[in-house]
Amino acid sequence: MDKTIGAANYPIYFRKEDAEDLGEHIRHRHSVVLLGIKRVGISNFLNFFIGNREVQDTYVKGKSKHLFIPVDLNDLVESEIQPFWTLTLKRIVDAVEVSPMNPTVKKEISELFLESIQLQDLFFTIDSVRLSIKKIIDQGYLPTLFLIRFDRLMNSVTPELFANLAGLRDGAHQQLSYVFTSFLPFKRIFPDVFQHAALLVGYKNVYIKPAKKEDERIILNTYKKRYDVELEDETEEYLLKLVDGHFRYLQLALIILHERGMAKKNKKDLFDYLVSDEGIRLQSEELWENLNKDEQTILLKIVKKEKISKEEKKKGEYLWNSGFIKDDNNDQRIFNSFFEYYVKEREKEEQKENSAEFSKKELLLFNFLKDNKNEICERERIIEEVWPEEEEMGVSDWAIDKLVGRVRGKLKNQNNNFEIQTVKTRGYKLIESV
C-alpha cells in the first residue's frame, strides 16, 4: 500500500500555518530543520506537502518551477554514509523520472546512478549528486531535498557529511535547499559535529507541534477508512481528545479498535484499554527516553502540579517549543493523555521492566529468534513477525533495540541459556551459550 496516498489527498488547508511557513522558506531558498515530538506526524505532513499538486501554487508561490525530492532515511537498511548518498542519488532519479523534464537529461541522471552503483565509490556518488542537481537547475527547476528522518544517521554523521551538503548548496549557487526532519535539534543529536559554529550557518529550526483539532480530524477520517473502523460521534471526540494531535498514538489507537472491536465501549473502558496496550506503552516509553534528565524532571513536576522555575523552563525550552507541554490559561499540562498517564506511572513501569515474565511482543520476538536459532534475523523480518499490524507505519530502530534489550534482560533474570547477539547494521541472532 502506498503510504503517501491518503496524505496527498488531504484538503489543501491541512496544517495551513505549517504549510505557509515551510512554503515561504522554500521560496526564499532557506534550508530548514523540521523539529517535533517523535512520531508527531512530520512525515505525514510532508507526504501531504510533497504529494498534493496544489501545494506549490498555494504555499510556495512565485513563478519559479520547483522539484521536490523526498529522501526517506527509513528506507536505509544500513544507516551509514555511503548508503545515504546512494539513496539520495536514487531518489533524485525517481523525482526526475516523474517530472516533465527533458528525456535526455533524465537518461543522463539515470546513467550517473547506474555507474555509481557499479563503482561503489563514495566520491563518485557525491559528485554524481552534484552533477544531477546542476542538470536539474539547468533545466530551469529549483530543487529541494527533503531529508526525512535525518536523525537515523545519529551514529554515523561526521563534519565531512555536513561539509559535503554545504558544498552541494554552494556549488548550486544557493539554488538548492534542504528540508531535514528530526525529533531533536541538531546541536543535541550531533554535539561533536557542531563544535564549530560555522556548520550551523544556514539551518533554521522550525517546530511542528501536535496537530490542531481540525487537522487531526482530517487524519482520523483518512485512517478510519484505511483501518476499517467505525466510531460513534462521542467516542470519536473522546479519542481525539486523548491523542491530542499526535499522529502515531492516533494510528495505534485505530489499529487497536479495529483488532479488538472496542469502538462502542464507554469512555472509561476505552481509555483503560488503550492505555494498557503494549504498543501505546512502548510509544510513550520512546518519547520519555528521548528526553534528557532535566526535561524528564520537569514533566514529573508538571504531573505533580508543582511550580516550574524560570531556570527550569529555560533548560526545558524544547518541551514548550515542541508542544510536549501546553499552557492552558496559565495551567501547564502534558499534551497527551496516554503520555501523561505513562509519566505518572513511571516508577511502576520500571518495576515491570525488572520482572522475568515476557510481555506479548517480547514473547513474539523470543519465539521468532528461537525458531531461527543461530541464524541472522534481519530487522525487516523482525518487524514483520512482531509488529505486523504496524509494518505499514514504520517501526523505529529504537523500538526494535529496546524490545531486544528487554528480552535480553528477562532471559538473564530467567537464568536462561540463550543469548542474543547483535549483528551490526543487519539484525540479531539467538545462540545457546555453553
One Martini backbone bead per residue (centre of mass of N, CA, C, O) as a GRO file, in nm:
protein
  434
    1MET     BB    1   0.097   0.036   0.022
    2ASP     BB    2   0.058   0.370  -0.019
    3LYS     BB    3   0.148   0.602   0.224
    4THR     BB    4   0.073   0.880   0.048
    5ILE     BB    5  -0.220   0.886  -0.048
    6GLY     BB    6  -0.379   1.020   0.183
    7ALA     BB    7  -0.208   1.283   0.217
    8ALA     BB    8  -0.228   1.388  -0.082
    9ASN     BB    9  -0.564   1.415  -0.025
   10TYR     BB   10  -0.564   1.638   0.137
   11PRO     BB   11  -0.660   1.924   0.210
   12ILE     BB   12  -0.510   2.234   0.151
   13TYR     BB   13  -0.562   2.324   0.472
   14PHE     BB   14  -0.358   2.149   0.586
   15ARG     BB   15  -0.160   2.279   0.795
   16LYS     BB   16  -0.142   2.584   0.706
   17GLU     BB   17   0.080   2.725   0.875
   18ASP     BB   18   0.307   2.523   0.809
   19ALA     BB   19   0.289   2.552   0.499
   20GLU     BB   20   0.349   2.854   0.483
   21ASP     BB   21   0.623   2.847   0.619
   22LEU     BB   22   0.765   2.643   0.433
   23GLY     BB   23   0.709   2.786   0.162
   24GLU     BB   24   0.875   3.041   0.229
   25HIS     BB   25   1.148   2.904   0.263
   26ILE     BB   26   1.161   2.782  -0.022
   27ARG     BB   27   1.132   3.044  -0.184
   28HIS     BB   28   1.408   3.156  -0.027
   29ARG     BB   29   1.616   2.912   0.001
   30HIS     BB   30   1.595   2.769   0.259
   31SER     BB   31   1.720   2.583   0.536
   32VAL     BB   32   1.552   2.322   0.725
   33VAL     BB   33   1.441   2.208   1.055
   34LEU     BB   34   1.212   1.972   1.140
   35LEU     BB   35   1.052   1.977   1.456
   36GLY     BB   36   0.956   1.713   1.698
   37ILE     BB   37   0.782   1.494   1.820
   38LYS     BB   38   0.795   1.179   1.812
   39ARG     BB   39   0.555   1.086   1.582
   40VAL     BB   40   0.365   1.351   1.526
   41GLY     BB   41   0.365   1.405   1.179
   42ILE     BB   42   0.582   1.507   0.971
   43SER     BB   43   0.568   1.299   0.742
   44ASN     BB   44   0.269   1.341   0.684
   45PHE     BB   45   0.297   1.639   0.607
   46LEU     BB   46   0.503   1.588   0.370
   47ASN     BB   47   0.322   1.408   0.201
   48PHE     BB   48   0.136   1.641   0.144
   49PHE     BB   49   0.335   1.864   0.043
   50ILE     BB   50   0.454   1.683  -0.193
   51GLY     BB   51   0.180   1.536  -0.317
   52ASN     BB   52   0.024   1.796  -0.350
   53ARG     BB   53  -0.051   1.985  -0.635
   54GLU     BB   54  -0.134   2.268  -0.480
   55VAL     BB   55   0.104   2.362  -0.301
   56GLN     BB   56   0.292   2.539  -0.474
   57ASP     BB   57   0.077   2.758  -0.549
   58THR     BB   58  -0.019   2.817  -0.248
   59TYR     BB   59   0.281   2.827  -0.076
   60VAL     BB   60   0.526   2.898  -0.266
   61LYS     BB   61   0.502   3.028  -0.522
   62GLY     BB   62   0.561   3.192  -0.788
   63LYS     BB   63   0.745   3.131  -1.104
   64SER     BB   64   0.892   2.900  -1.019
   65LYS     BB   65   1.034   2.585  -1.054
   66HIS     BB   66   0.977   2.287  -0.864
   67LEU     BB   67   1.173   2.018  -0.702
   68PHE     BB   68   1.076   1.747  -0.520
   69ILE     BB   69   1.300   1.545  -0.295
   70PRO     BB   70   1.243   1.254  -0.140
   71VAL     BB   71   1.435   1.128   0.158
   72ASP     BB   72   1.390   0.829   0.324
   73LEU     BB   73   1.579   0.694   0.587
   74ASN     BB   74   1.397   0.438   0.636
   75ASP     BB   75   1.518   0.293   0.367
   76LEU     BB   76   1.756   0.218   0.526
   77VAL     BB   77   1.948  -0.053   0.615
   78GLU     BB   78   2.205   0.133   0.639
   79SER     BB   79   2.332   0.384   0.868
   80GLU     BB   80   2.522   0.516   0.632
   81ILE     BB   81   2.689   0.715   0.413
   82GLN     BB   82   2.687   0.564   0.146
   83PRO     BB   83   2.380   0.486   0.142
   84PHE     BB   84   2.280   0.777   0.158
   85TRP     BB   85   2.388   0.873  -0.123
   86THR     BB   86   2.253   0.655  -0.290
   87LEU     BB   87   1.962   0.725  -0.212
   88THR     BB   88   1.966   1.017  -0.306
   89LEU     BB   89   2.022   0.957  -0.604
   90LYS     BB   90   1.772   0.778  -0.649
   91ARG     BB   91   1.559   1.003  -0.576
   92ILE     BB   92   1.637   1.187  -0.803
   93VAL     BB   93   1.562   0.997  -1.028
   94ASP     BB   94   1.263   0.964  -0.948
   95ALA     BB   95   1.180   1.267  -0.969
   96VAL     BB   96   1.266   1.309  -1.265
   97GLU     BB   97   1.097   1.084  -1.403
   98VAL     BB   98   0.805   1.235  -1.315
   99SER     BB   99   0.887   1.464  -1.479
  100PRO     BB  100   0.890   1.713  -1.755
  101MET     BB  101   1.162   1.650  -1.837
  102ASN     BB  102   1.413   1.594  -2.026
  103PRO     BB  103   1.494   1.282  -2.146
  104THR     BB  104   1.800   1.318  -2.162
  105VAL     BB  105   1.843   1.401  -1.867
  106LYS     BB  106   1.722   1.154  -1.739
  107LYS     BB  107   1.933   0.959  -1.858
  108GLU     BB  108   2.189   1.088  -1.738
  109ILE     BB  109   2.109   1.051  -1.438
  110SER     BB  110   2.068   0.744  -1.449
  111GLU     BB  111   2.364   0.678  -1.536
  112LEU     BB  112   2.497   0.784  -1.282
  113PHE     BB  113   2.373   0.578  -1.094
  114LEU     BB  114   2.471   0.316  -1.228
  115GLU     BB  115   2.774   0.384  -1.200
  116SER     BB  116   2.776   0.408  -0.889
  117ILE     BB  117   2.700   0.112  -0.838
  118GLN     BB  118   2.947  -0.014  -0.975
  119LEU     BB  119   3.178   0.147  -0.813
  120GLN     BB  120   3.140   0.221  -0.506
  121ASP     BB  121   3.202   0.543  -0.486
  122LEU     BB  122   3.174   0.810  -0.290
  123PHE     BB  123   3.280   1.046  -0.464
  124PHE     BB  124   3.116   0.978  -0.716
  125THR     BB  125   2.835   0.997  -0.587
  126ILE     BB  126   2.850   1.293  -0.495
  127ASP     BB  127   2.911   1.403  -0.780
  128SER     BB  128   2.645   1.297  -0.904
  129VAL     BB  129   2.467   1.476  -0.737
  130ARG     BB  130   2.581   1.741  -0.836
  131LEU     BB  131   2.523   1.700  -1.140
  132SER     BB  132   2.217   1.659  -1.110
  133ILE     BB  133   2.151   1.932  -0.988
  134LYS     BB  134   2.259   2.097  -1.225
  135LYS     BB  135   2.066   1.981  -1.441
  136ILE     BB  136   1.807   2.078  -1.305
  137ILE     BB  137   1.874   2.382  -1.308
  138ASP     BB  138   1.923   2.400  -1.621
  139GLN     BB  139   1.599   2.329  -1.655
  140GLY     BB  140   1.456   2.544  -1.438
  141TYR     BB  141   1.495   2.419  -1.150
  142LEU     BB  142   1.415   2.401  -0.798
  143PRO     BB  143   1.571   2.221  -0.557
  144THR     BB  144   1.442   1.992  -0.295
  145LEU     BB  145   1.569   1.831  -0.012
  146PHE     BB  146   1.412   1.568   0.170
  147LEU     BB  147   1.544   1.473   0.488
  148ILE     BB  148   1.404   1.208   0.623
  149ARG     BB  149   1.505   1.105   0.920
  150PHE     BB  150   1.804   1.213   0.988
  151ASP     BB  151   1.844   1.083   1.281
  152ARG     BB  152   1.944   0.797   1.176
  153LEU     BB  153   2.255   0.924   1.160
  154MET     BB  154   2.360   0.964   1.454
  155ASN     BB  155   2.621   0.742   1.429
  156SER     BB  156   2.750   0.875   1.132
  157VAL     BB  157   2.800   1.159   1.157
  158THR     BB  158   2.998   1.412   0.999
  159PRO     BB  159   3.154   1.694   0.904
  160GLU     BB  160   3.172   1.602   0.603
  161LEU     BB  161   2.874   1.582   0.543
  162PHE     BB  162   2.808   1.887   0.587
  163ALA     BB  163   3.019   1.986   0.387
  164ASN     BB  164   2.888   1.850   0.139
  165LEU     BB  165   2.612   1.986   0.160
  166ALA     BB  166   2.729   2.273   0.137
  167GLY     BB  167   2.872   2.227  -0.135
  168LEU     BB  168   2.619   2.180  -0.303
  169ARG     BB  169   2.493   2.457  -0.248
  170ASP     BB  170   2.726   2.631  -0.352
  171GLY     BB  171   2.737   2.498  -0.641
  172ALA     BB  172   2.419   2.605  -0.675
  173HIS     BB  173   2.396   2.900  -0.579
  174GLN     BB  174   2.155   2.856  -0.358
  175GLN     BB  175   1.926   2.672  -0.524
  176LEU     BB  176   1.959   2.475  -0.297
  177SER     BB  177   1.748   2.294  -0.067
  178TYR     BB  178   1.670   2.200   0.274
  179VAL     BB  179   1.473   1.932   0.444
  180PHE     BB  180   1.471   1.845   0.762
  181THR     BB  181   1.426   1.575   1.000
  182SER     BB  182   1.361   1.592   1.365
  183PHE     BB  183   1.332   1.534   1.723
  184LEU     BB  184   1.602   1.704   1.741
  185PRO     BB  185   1.838   1.906   1.767
  186PHE     BB  186   2.147   1.901   1.627
  187LYS     BB  187   2.311   1.979   1.883
  188ARG     BB  188   2.210   1.711   2.032
  189ILE     BB  189   2.275   1.483   1.819
  190PHE     BB  190   2.558   1.651   1.704
  191PRO     BB  191   2.785   1.770   1.907
  192ASP     BB  192   3.063   1.713   1.766
  193VAL     BB  193   2.999   1.852   1.491
  194PHE     BB  194   2.897   2.143   1.644
  195GLN     BB  195   3.160   2.295   1.752
  196HIS     BB  196   3.135   2.453   1.486
  197ALA     BB  197   2.954   2.725   1.395
  198ALA     BB  198   2.964   2.707   1.078
  199LEU     BB  199   2.768   2.451   1.056
  200LEU     BB  200   2.499   2.627   1.138
  201VAL     BB  201   2.482   2.776   0.890
  202GLY     BB  202   2.154   2.788   0.730
  203TYR     BB  203   1.985   2.661   0.975
  204LYS     BB  204   1.641   2.632   1.043
  205ASN     BB  205   1.422   2.615   1.306
  206VAL     BB  206   1.115   2.413   1.287
  207TYR     BB  207   0.816   2.369   1.454
  208ILE     BB  208   0.609   2.072   1.491
  209LYS     BB  209   0.315   2.038   1.621
  210PRO     BB  210   0.054   1.921   1.724
  211ALA     BB  211  -0.238   1.880   1.598
  212LYS     BB  212  -0.510   2.018   1.525
  213LYS     BB  213  -0.832   1.934   1.532
  214GLU     BB  214  -0.891   1.973   1.223
  215ASP     BB  215  -0.641   1.799   1.135
  216GLU     BB  216  -0.698   1.544   1.300
  217ARG     BB  217  -0.965   1.477   1.150
  218ILE     BB  218  -0.842   1.420   0.875
  219ILE     BB  219  -0.676   1.181   0.965
  220LEU     BB  220  -0.901   1.010   1.085
  221ASN     BB  221  -1.076   0.975   0.826
  222THR     BB  222  -0.856   0.824   0.667
  223TYR     BB  223  -0.788   0.589   0.886
  224LYS     BB  224  -1.067   0.466   0.915
  225LYS     BB  225  -1.066   0.346   0.631
  226ARG     BB  226  -0.801   0.184   0.641
  227TYR     BB  227  -0.901   0.027   0.929
  228ASP     BB  228  -1.201  -0.019   0.951
  229VAL     BB  229  -1.349   0.223   1.134
  230GLU     BB  230  -1.622   0.273   1.359
  231LEU     BB  231  -1.751   0.576   1.511
  232GLU     BB  232  -1.882   0.733   1.747
  233ASP     BB  233  -1.902   1.056   1.816
  234GLU     BB  234  -1.814   1.043   2.115
  235THR     BB  235  -1.564   0.863   2.068
  236GLU     BB  236  -1.417   1.047   1.871
  237GLU     BB  237  -1.380   1.289   2.057
  238TYR     BB  238  -1.225   1.137   2.277
  239LEU     BB  239  -0.988   1.042   2.104
  240LEU     BB  240  -0.885   1.323   2.022
  241LYS     BB  241  -0.827   1.408   2.314
  242LEU     BB  242  -0.616   1.189   2.383
  243VAL     BB  243  -0.400   1.237   2.145
  244ASP     BB  244  -0.355   1.542   2.078
  245GLY     BB  245  -0.208   1.533   1.768
  246HIS     BB  246  -0.082   1.240   1.762
  247PHE     BB  247  -0.022   1.026   1.512
  248ARG     BB  248   0.063   0.749   1.637
  249TYR     BB  249  -0.155   0.718   1.849
  250LEU     BB  250  -0.387   0.716   1.648
  251GLN     BB  251  -0.307   0.467   1.490
  252LEU     BB  252  -0.297   0.268   1.725
  253ALA     BB  253  -0.589   0.303   1.818
  254LEU     BB  254  -0.724   0.205   1.552
  255ILE     BB  255  -0.599  -0.075   1.548
  256ILE     BB  256  -0.719  -0.168   1.817
  257LEU     BB  257  -1.017  -0.122   1.743
  258HIS     BB  258  -1.016  -0.318   1.505
  259GLU     BB  259  -0.909  -0.581   1.656
  260ARG     BB  260  -1.113  -0.551   1.933
  261GLY     BB  261  -1.391  -0.400   1.914
  262MET     BB  262  -1.401  -0.093   2.091
  263ALA     BB  263  -1.585   0.146   1.971
  264LYS     BB  264  -1.847   0.098   2.194
  265LYS     BB  265  -1.716   0.185   2.432
  266ASN     BB  266  -1.674   0.340   2.698
  267LYS     BB  267  -1.461   0.580   2.798
  268LYS     BB  268  -1.325   0.440   3.036
  269ASP     BB  269  -1.263   0.168   2.897
  270LEU     BB  270  -1.105   0.282   2.660
  271PHE     BB  271  -0.869   0.405   2.809
  272ASP     BB  272  -0.776   0.155   2.969
  273TYR     BB  273  -0.721  -0.018   2.719
  274LEU     BB  274  -0.520   0.161   2.563
  275VAL     BB  275  -0.307   0.227   2.796
  276SER     BB  276  -0.239  -0.101   2.823
  277ASP     BB  277  -0.108  -0.116   2.567
  278GLU     BB  278   0.198  -0.197   2.441
  279GLY     BB  279   0.222   0.011   2.210
  280ILE     BB  280   0.157   0.262   2.377
  281ARG     BB  281   0.378   0.225   2.590
  282LEU     BB  282   0.619   0.226   2.393
  283GLN     BB  283   0.570   0.510   2.285
  284SER     BB  284   0.604   0.653   2.556
  285GLU     BB  285   0.890   0.551   2.615
  286GLU     BB  286   1.024   0.681   2.371
  287LEU     BB  287   0.970   0.972   2.449
  288TRP     BB  288   1.109   0.968   2.725
  289GLU     BB  289   1.407   0.861   2.630
  290ASN     BB  290   1.449   1.134   2.443
  291LEU     BB  291   1.497   1.267   2.709
  292ASN     BB  292   1.624   1.447   2.946
  293LYS     BB  293   1.652   1.491   3.280
  294ASP     BB  294   1.533   1.774   3.296
  295GLU     BB  295   1.273   1.709   3.135
  296GLN     BB  296   1.169   1.482   3.315
  297THR     BB  297   1.146   1.650   3.574
  298ILE     BB  298   0.937   1.850   3.467
  299LEU     BB  299   0.712   1.644   3.408
  300LEU     BB  300   0.685   1.545   3.700
  301LYS     BB  301   0.599   1.827   3.807
  302ILE     BB  302   0.348   1.866   3.636
  303VAL     BB  303   0.182   1.616   3.750
  304LYS     BB  304   0.222   1.748   4.054
  305LYS     BB  305   0.174   2.064   4.042
  306GLU     BB  306   0.443   2.206   4.015
  307LYS     BB  307   0.660   2.454   4.009
  308ILE     BB  308   0.822   2.636   3.749
  309SER     BB  309   1.110   2.762   3.687
  310LYS     BB  310   1.293   2.965   3.489
  311GLU     BB  311   1.536   2.777   3.468
  312GLU     BB  312   1.377   2.523   3.386
  313LYS     BB  313   1.245   2.643   3.133
  314LYS     BB  314   1.511   2.687   2.986
  315LYS     BB  315   1.603   2.385   2.990
  316GLY     BB  316   1.290   2.305   2.873
  317GLU     BB  317   1.218   2.444   2.589
  318TYR     BB  318   1.153   2.198   2.411
  319LEU     BB  319   0.875   2.129   2.540
  320TRP     BB  320   0.738   2.393   2.433
  321ASN     BB  321   0.824   2.402   2.131
  322SER     BB  322   0.701   2.101   2.064
  323GLY     BB  323   0.435   2.040   2.276
  324PHE     BB  324   0.449   1.876   2.544
  325ILE     BB  325   0.365   2.156   2.660
  326LYS     BB  326   0.074   2.316   2.789
  327ASP     BB  327  -0.091   2.640   2.801
  328ASP     BB  328  -0.387   2.671   3.006
  329ASN     BB  329  -0.444   2.934   3.163
  330ASN     BB  330  -0.165   2.878   3.328
  331ASP     BB  331  -0.202   2.565   3.275
  332GLN     BB  332   0.012   2.306   3.299
  333ARG     BB  333   0.043   2.043   3.047
  334ILE     BB  334   0.031   1.747   2.908
  335PHE     BB  335  -0.069   1.686   2.582
  336ASN     BB  336  -0.113   1.365   2.656
  337SER     BB  337  -0.280   1.111   2.808
  338PHE     BB  338  -0.086   0.872   2.766
  339PHE     BB  339   0.175   1.017   2.854
  340GLU     BB  340   0.079   1.113   3.127
  341TYR     BB  341   0.032   0.832   3.242
  342TYR     BB  342   0.322   0.736   3.215
  343VAL     BB  343   0.453   0.941   3.401
  344LYS     BB  344   0.289   0.860   3.656
  345GLU     BB  345   0.387   0.537   3.608
  346ARG     BB  346   0.699   0.508   3.597
  347GLU     BB  347   0.782   0.333   3.846
  348LYS     BB  348   0.608   0.087   3.767
  349GLU     BB  349   0.747   0.033   3.496
  350GLU     BB  350   1.026  -0.041   3.613
  351GLN     BB  351   0.925  -0.293   3.762
  352LYS     BB  352   0.833  -0.451   3.510
  353GLU     BB  353   1.115  -0.464   3.367
  354ASN     BB  354   1.232  -0.658   3.615
  355SER     BB  355   1.095  -0.884   3.516
  356ALA     BB  356   1.061  -1.232   3.375
  357GLU     BB  357   0.812  -1.172   3.212
  358PHE     BB  358   0.665  -1.189   2.916
  359SER     BB  359   0.546  -1.017   2.679
  360LYS     BB  360   0.395  -1.033   2.388
  361LYS     BB  361   0.632  -0.913   2.212
  362GLU     BB  362   0.862  -1.062   2.350
  363LEU     BB  363   0.759  -1.345   2.273
  364LEU     BB  364   0.762  -1.307   1.969
  365LEU     BB  365   1.064  -1.254   1.948
  366PHE     BB  366   1.175  -1.506   2.085
  367ASN     BB  367   1.037  -1.718   1.898
  368PHE     BB  368   1.167  -1.619   1.638
  369LEU     BB  369   1.462  -1.659   1.723
  370LYS     BB  370   1.431  -1.962   1.798
  371ASP     BB  371   1.334  -2.059   1.511
  372ASN     BB  372   1.631  -1.901   1.419
  373LYS     BB  373   1.866  -2.036   1.527
  374ASN     BB  374   2.184  -1.912   1.430
  375GLU     BB  375   2.039  -1.680   1.279
  376ILE     BB  376   1.986  -1.404   1.094
  377CYS     BB  377   1.769  -1.140   1.198
  378GLU     BB  378   1.618  -0.919   1.037
  379ARG     BB  379   1.457  -0.629   1.089
  380GLU     BB  380   1.226  -0.673   0.886
  381ARG     BB  381   1.137  -0.951   1.004
  382ILE     BB  382   1.074  -0.856   1.287
  383ILE     BB  383   0.847  -0.667   1.207
  384GLU     BB  384   0.664  -0.882   1.072
  385GLU     BB  385   0.636  -1.059   1.343
  386VAL     BB  386   0.579  -0.827   1.576
  387TRP     BB  387   0.456  -0.575   1.364
  388PRO     BB  388   0.226  -0.625   1.140
  389GLU     BB  389   0.022  -0.378   1.206
  390GLU     BB  390   0.289  -0.155   1.174
  391GLU     BB  391   0.455  -0.172   0.909
  392GLU     BB  392   0.339   0.067   0.742
  393MET     BB  393   0.437   0.295   0.956
  394GLY     BB  394   0.680   0.215   1.102
  395VAL     BB  395   0.964   0.101   1.279
  396SER     BB  396   1.181   0.176   1.504
  397ASP     BB  397   1.494   0.123   1.613
  398TRP     BB  398   1.433   0.169   1.908
  399ALA     BB  399   1.208  -0.044   1.943
  400ILE     BB  400   1.381  -0.287   1.873
  401ASP     BB  401   1.616  -0.248   2.076
  402LYS     BB  402   1.439  -0.240   2.330
  403LEU     BB  403   1.314  -0.521   2.305
  404VAL     BB  404   1.579  -0.676   2.306
  405GLY     BB  405   1.675  -0.573   2.583
  406ARG     BB  406   1.445  -0.703   2.743
  407VAL     BB  407   1.492  -0.996   2.665
  408ARG     BB  408   1.773  -1.014   2.775
  409GLY     BB  409   1.701  -0.950   3.071
  410LYS     BB  410   1.495  -1.191   3.107
  411LEU     BB  411   1.690  -1.419   3.045
  412LYS     BB  412   1.866  -1.354   3.288
  413ASN     BB  413   1.640  -1.378   3.509
  414GLN     BB  414   1.593  -1.693   3.407
  415ASN     BB  415   1.862  -1.841   3.353
  416ASN     BB  416   1.922  -1.854   3.056
  417ASN     BB  417   2.102  -1.998   2.772
  418PHE     BB  418   2.033  -1.764   2.608
  419GLU     BB  419   2.163  -1.545   2.337
  420ILE     BB  420   2.187  -1.213   2.210
  421GLN     BB  421   2.308  -1.106   1.904
  422THR     BB  422   2.468  -0.849   1.735
  423VAL     BB  423   2.422  -0.742   1.390
  424LYS     BB  424   2.549  -0.510   1.228
  425THR     BB  425   2.298  -0.345   1.031
  426ARG     BB  426   2.084  -0.605   1.051
  427GLY     BB  427   2.059  -0.763   1.355
  428TYR     BB  428   1.984  -1.086   1.499
  429LYS     BB  429   2.108  -1.356   1.727
  430LEU     BB  430   2.041  -1.681   1.847
  431ILE     BB  431   2.207  -1.840   2.115
  432GLU     BB  432   2.368  -2.113   2.285
  433SER     BB  433   2.510  -2.137   2.573
  434VAL     BB  434   2.761  -2.336   2.741
   0.00000   0.00000   0.00000
